[in-house]
C-alpha cells in the first residue's frame, strides 16, 4: 500500500473518502474489511448510522473503535 507524508496543512477540494462497512460486517472476522489491507488506524464509515470506525490493530481479530464510543470486536 502506498503512503504519503505531509508537512503542514492538507487541503482537499473534494473531501476525504473513507471505505464503507457496516458494524455487522466489521464484526464478522472473515469479512474483507478484517482480512484485506487492515492496519492500525484504518478508518471506515457505516453510512447507515454515520458512525466512523478506526481499527486498533492489523489482525482480523483486532477491534474497531466507533466514533459513538462503541467497540466492535470481530468474531
Buried (B, 14 or more C-beta within 10 A) or exposed (E): EEEEEEEEEEEEEEEEEEEEBBBEBBBBBEBEBBEEEBEEEBEBBBEEEEBBBBBBBEEBEBBBBBBEEEEBEBE
